[in-house]
């Protein structure tokens, strides 16, 4: 019964997420637990055996015609910000129609509330002082740094606007998906709001551009340069993995699977990461509308016959083992059809923690490094 409730909850949430995200540009036995770790207690330091194969202890990225050495295990970001004068946070060009080209303030803000999970890790790396953070900070690598900062009840669908307003901030950062319902209320009181792109179908290029915009605003030109180099090094590690490993077909299931499944295509946030690594998304041939997440069926899954199955779910409430247990329960009910799928026969079913489901800004880099490590271990060449 618990599994059925989980299936319904995940499916409903996937449908909601697929329809309300911002910042996109068109463009054998039981499965064993395979997880690259969670983010609850991490601070950004990661292991990278696969990335080391491409970059050694550090990666070399070419940015603006100059070579920059990047340690993907540390993600050091310098700052040369001049806090005097006007304060500006630019927006990526892809979201200009939604939010404008930039948010401009007369001076650097002194009372900042950050409710965006896609910016918190970067803010912690730049040591930005905050007076309030979303309760979801616990699911980010910024949790330890901001452990003594007041938390505000804010999630994917709600914001305690009264608590935000009562703190009299001079800048609020929140997801663009909350603009109409919550951000507008705050803006009416002349409180500036900067909107970020979050969700399971955010474009990776937008993710990078937004992180660069925030880095420049809160850390200056050096911070932006370092962020650009970090993303370049991440892509270099992806190129190295793709070059050294044979292409494999993969199906990304949103949730634990079952009769009615939601699948993520190569335009989803996680699907884009797999594409960088050379995977062929088995959902793309059935993706007539170019969606990031779409409903499918067990029969279609079997027909597409992927070599690898990835199970992903929302950032909270669904740990990898829960996903695998539910997948195996579903398999026990339809063993014949499941056992016809190559990924199941070869025991190549990999469950991932929720941080792989949605965009979380700079956190994509350490998560990506962990993913390469895991794939090298589980899939070989």
C-alpha positions in Angstrom: 0.0 0.0 0.0 2.9 2.3 0.8 4.4 1.6 -2.6 1.2 2.4 -4.4 0.9 5.7 -2.5 4.4 6.5 -3.4 3.8 5.7 -7.1 0.7 8.0 -7.2 2.5 10.8 -5.4 5.6 10.7 -7.7 3.5 10.6 -10.8 1.3 13.5 -9.8 4.4 15.5 -8.8 6.1 14.7 -12.1 3.1 15.9 -14.1 3.1 19.1 -12.0 6.8 19.7 -12.4 6.7 19.1 -16.2 4.1 21.7 -16.6 5.2 24.6 -14.5 9.0 25.0 -14.8 10.9 28.1 -15.7 14.2 28.9 -17.4 14.0 26.4 -20.3 15.2 26.8 -23.8 13.6 24.6 -26.6 16.0 23.0 -27.8 18.0 -11.8 -12.6 17.1 -11.2 -9.1 16.4 -7.9 -7.3 18.2 -4.8 -8.5 20.9 -3.8 -6.1 21.2 -0.3 -4.7 23.6 1.9 -6.7 23.9 5.4 -5.3 26.4 8.1 -5.6 25.5 9.6 -2.2 23.2 12.2 -0.9 23.6 15.9 -0.3 22.2 16.3 3.2 25.6 16.4 5.0 27.9 17.2 2.2 29.8 20.4 1.9 30.9 20.2 -1.7 34.0 18.1 -1.5 33.7 15.0 -3.7 35.6 12.0 -5.0 36.3 11.9 -8.7 38.0 8.8 -9.9 36.4 8.9 -13.4 36.9 12.7 -13.7 40.5 12.1 -12.7 40.8 9.9 -15.7 40.1 12.9 -17.8 41.6 15.6 -15.8 43.8 14.2 -13.1 43.3 15.8 -9.7 42.2 18.9 -11.6 40.7 19.8 -14.9 42.0 22.2 -17.5 39.4 24.4 -19.1 39.8 27.0 -21.8 37.9 30.1 -20.9 38.0 33.4 -22.8 41.2 32.2 -24.5 43.0 31.5 -21.3 43.7 28.2 -19.6 42.4 27.8 -16.1 43.1 24.8 -13.8 40.0 23.7 -11.9 39.9 21.3 -9.0 36.5 19.6 -9.3 37.0 18.3 -5.8 37.1 21.8 -4.2 35.3 24.2 -6.5 37.3 27.2 -5.2 35.7 30.5 -6.3 37.5 33.7 -5.8 35.9 37.1 -5.2 36.9 40.6 -6.2 33.5 42.2 -5.7 33.4 46.0 -5.2 30.3 46.5 -3.0 30.2 50.3 -3.5 27.8 51.8 -6.0 24.9 50.2 -7.8 24.2 46.5 -7.4 23.1 44.5 -10.4 22.1 40.9 -10.9 21.8 40.0 -14.6 19.4 37.4 -16.0 20.3 34.8 -18.6 19.1 35.8 -22.0 16.8 32.8 -22.2 14.6 34.3 -19.4 14.6 38.0 -20.4 11.0 37.8 -21.6 9.9 36.5 -18.2 12.0 38.6 -15.8 13.7 41.3 -17.8 17.5 41.7 -18.4 18.5 42.5 -14.9 17.5 43.4 -11.3 19.2 46.7 -10.3 19.4 48.1 -6.8 20.9 51.4 -5.6 23.3 49.6 -3.3 24.5 46.1 -2.3 21.7 44.5 -0.2 22.4 43.9 3.4 19.4 41.8 4.4 19.1 39.0 1.9 16.7 36.1 2.0 17.5 33.2 -0.3 14.6 30.7 -0.9 16.2 29.2 -4.0 17.8 25.8 -3.8 19.6 26.6 -7.1 21.6 29.5 -5.6 22.3 28.5 -2.0 25.5 26.4 -2.7 27.0 29.2 -4.7 26.1 31.7 -2.0 27.9 29.5 0.6 31.0 29.2 -1.6 31.1 33.0 -1.9 30.4 33.4 1.9 27.4 35.6 1.3 25.6 36.7 4.5 21.9 35.8 4.5 19.2 36.6 7.1 16.9 33.8 5.9 16.9 30.6 3.9 14.3 28.1 2.7 13.7 25.0 4.9 14.9 23.1 1.9 18.4 24.3 2.6 18.8 21.0 4.4 18.8 19.2 1.0 21.7 21.3 -0.3 25.4 21.4 0.2 24.9 24.8 1.8 23.2 23.2 4.8 26.2 23.3 7.1 27.3 26.8 6.2 23.8 28.3 6.8 22.9 26.1 9.8 22.5 29.0 12.1 20.4 31.2 9.7 16.6 31.5 10.2 14.7 29.0 8.0 11.5 30.0 6.3 8.7 27.6 5.4 9.2 27.5 1.7 9.0 24.6 -0.7 8.0 23.8 -4.3 4.4 25.0 -3.9 4.4 27.4 -1.0 6.1 30.3 0.7 5.4 31.8 4.1 5.3 35.3 2.7 4.3 36.8 6.1 7.5 35.5 7.6 9.5 36.9 4.6 7.9 40.3 4.8 8.3 40.5 8.6 12.1 40.2 8.3 12.1 43.4 6.1 14.6 42.1 3.5 16.2 44.3 0.9 16.5 41.4 -1.5 14.7 38.1 -1.9 15.8 35.3 -4.2 13.3 32.6 -5.2 12.3 30.2 -7.9 10.6 31.8 -10.9 7.9 29.3 -10.6 6.7 31.2 -7.5 6.7 34.6 -9.2 3.0 34.9 -10.0 1.6 33.5 -6.7 4.1 34.6 -4.1 6.8 36.8 -5.6 4.3 39.3 -6.9 3.0 39.8 -3.3 6.5 40.6 -2.0 7.2 42.9 -4.9 4.1 44.9 -4.2 5.7 46.0 -1.0 8.7 47.3 -2.9 10.9 44.4 -1.9 13.1 43.5 -4.8 12.9 39.8 -5.9 15.4 38.0 -8.2 14.0 34.8 -9.8 15.9 31.6 -10.5 15.3 28.7 -12.8 14.5 25.4 -11.0 13.0 22.1 -11.9 13.4 18.9 -13.8 13.5 20.4 -17.3 15.8 23.4 -16.8 18.3 23.7 -19.7 21.9 23.1 -18.6 23.1 26.1 -20.5 20.6 28.3 -18.6 21.7 26.6 -15.4 25.3 27.7 -16.1 24.4 31.2 -17.4 22.3 31.9 -14.3 25.1 30.7 -12.0 27.5 33.0 -13.8 25.1 35.9 -13.4 24.8 35.3 -9.6 28.5 34.7 -9.3 29.3 38.1 -10.9 26.7 39.9 -8.8 27.9 38.5 -5.5 31.6 37.8 -6.2 32.6 40.0 -9.1 34.4 39.2 -12.3 36.8 36.7 -10.7 33.9 34.7 -9.4 32.2 34.6 -12.8 35.5 33.6 -14.4 35.9 30.7 -11.9 32.3 29.5 -12.4 32.8 29.5 -16.2 36.0 27.5 -15.8 34.3 25.0 -13.4 31.5 24.3 -15.9 34.0 24.0 -18.7 36.0 21.4 -16.7 32.8 19.5 -16.0 32.0 19.3 -19.7 35.6 18.2 -20.4 35.2 15.3 -17.9 32.0 14.4 -19.7 33.7 14.3 -23.1 36.4 12.1 -21.7 33.9 9.7 -20.3 31.9 9.5 -23.5 35.2 8.9 -25.5 36.3 6.1 -23.2 32.9 4.3 -22.9 30.6 2.7 -25.5 27.3 4.5 -26.0 24.4 2.8 -24.2 20.7 3.2 -24.5 19.1 4.4 -21.2 15.6 4.9 -19.9 15.1 7.4 -17.1 12.0 6.6 -15.0 10.6 9.3 -12.8 9.7 7.3 -9.7 9.9 3.6 -9.0 8.1 2.4 -12.1 5.0 0.2 -12.5 2.1 -0.1 -14.9 1.9 3.7 -15.5 5.4 5.3 -15.6 6.7 8.8 -16.1 9.9 8.9 -18.2 12.4 11.7 -18.5 13.7 12.5 -22.0 17.1 14.0 -23.1 15.6 17.5 -22.7 15.1 16.9 -18.9 17.7 18.2 -16.6 19.1 14.8 -15.9 18.6 13.6 -19.4 20.8 16.4 -20.6 23.6 15.2 -18.3 23.3 11.7 -19.7 23.5 13.0 -23.2 26.8 14.8 -22.4 28.1 11.4 -21.3 27.1 9.8 -24.6 23.9 7.9 -23.5 21.1 7.5 -26.0 17.8 8.3 -24.3 15.3 5.5 -25.1 12.4 7.8 -24.5 13.3 10.3 -27.2 11.8 8.2 -30.1 8.4 8.4 -28.3 8.7 12.0 -27.4 6.5 13.5 -30.2 6.0 16.9 -28.4 9.6 17.4 -27.2 8.6 17.2 -23.5 11.1 16.9 -20.7 9.0 14.4 -18.8 6.1 12.4 -20.3 3.8 9.6 -19.4 4.5 6.1 -20.8 3.8 2.5 -20.0 5.5 -0.7 -19.0 4.9 -2.1 -22.4 6.6 0.8 -24.1 9.5 0.5 -21.7 9.9 -3.2 -22.7 9.6 -2.3 -26.4 12.4 0.3 -26.2 14.5 -2.2 -24.3 17.1 0.0 -22.7 20.5 -1.3 -21.7 20.4 0.8 -18.5 17.5 2.1 -16.4 17.8 5.1 -14.1 15.3 5.7 -11.3 15.0 9.3 -10.1 12.5 11.0 -7.9 11.8 14.3 -6.1 14.6 15.8 -3.9 12.8 14.8 -0.7 11.1 11.7 0.6 12.4 9.1 -1.9 15.8 7.7 -1.1 17.4 5.3 -3.7 16.7 2.2 -1.7 13.0 3.1 -1.5 12.9 3.5 -5.3 14.7 0.1 -5.8 12.4 -1.7 -3.4 9.3 -0.3 -5.2 10.8 -1.2 -8.6 11.4 -4.7 -7.5 7.9 -5.0 -6.1 6.5 -3.9 -9.4 8.8 -6.4 -11.2 7.5 -9.2 -9.0 4.0 -8.5 -10.2 5.0 -8.6 -13.9 8.1 -10.7 -14.0 7.8 -11.8 -17.6 7.7 -8.4 -19.1 10.4 -6.9 -16.8 12.8 -9.8 -17.4 12.5 -9.1 -21.1 14.2 -5.8 -20.7 18.0 -5.9 -21.2 18.7 -3.5 -18.3 16.8 -5.8 -15.9 18.4 -9.0 -17.2 21.9 -7.4 -16.8 21.1 -5.9 -13.4 21.8 -2.4 -14.7 19.0 -0.6 -12.8 20.5 2.4 -11.0 18.6 4.5 -8.4 19.7 8.0 -7.7 19.0 10.4 -4.9 16.7 13.3 -5.5 19.4 15.9 -6.1 19.7 14.5 -9.7 16.0 15.3 -10.5 16.0 19.1 -10.5 18.4 21.9 -11.3 20.2 23.2 -8.2 22.7 25.6 -9.8 26.3 25.0 -9.1 25.5 21.7 -7.3 25.2 20.1 -10.7 29.0 19.9 -10.8 29.8 17.8 -7.7 26.7 15.7 -8.5 27.9 15.2 -12.0 31.4 14.1 -10.8 29.8 11.6 -8.5 27.6 10.3 -11.3 30.7 9.7 -13.5 32.3 7.8 -10.6 29.2 5.6 -10.2 28.8 4.9 -13.9 32.4 3.9 -14.2 32.0 1.5 -11.3 28.6 0.0 -12.3 28.7 0.0 -16.1 32.4 -0.5 -16.9 33.4 0.3 -20.5 
